[in-house]
Amino acid sequence: MQRKTRFAVPWLLLAIAGCVSDEAHRYYATERFPPRGEKEVEVLKTAPSRPYEVIADFQARGASVEYMRRRAAEIGADAVIVGTFGGYRAKSDDWASEDKYGDTYSRITGTAIRYRR
């Protein structure tokens, strides 16, 4: 029995630590769109140049870019504009382009969009 507990506790801690938390969503579209395949949803870092409509905003802690893509696919978005915030920073890294911790973040946002047809 003690052996089972010893192995179960680390797995439980890992599951809790990897969970998405502090999630919020706001849906703007009046029309509901059919879900799409995740691979059909573009992931963007900036707004596209072609006309679009924002259909929802998502934000969360502990989520990934793929999580935002999946949420956007569930509501039929063509693309999701992703922003990451927080994370580690070295005092010597004043320029974002030279930030060695640029791929770390504590909060992620996603703006789900549909291109105007």
Secondary structure, 3 states (H helix, E strand, C coil): CHHHHHHHHHHHHHHHHCCCEEEEEEECCCCCCCCCCHHHCEEECCCCCCCEEEEEEEEEECCCHHHHHHHHHHCCCCEEEEEEECCCCCCCCCCHHHCCCCCCCCEEEEEEEEECC
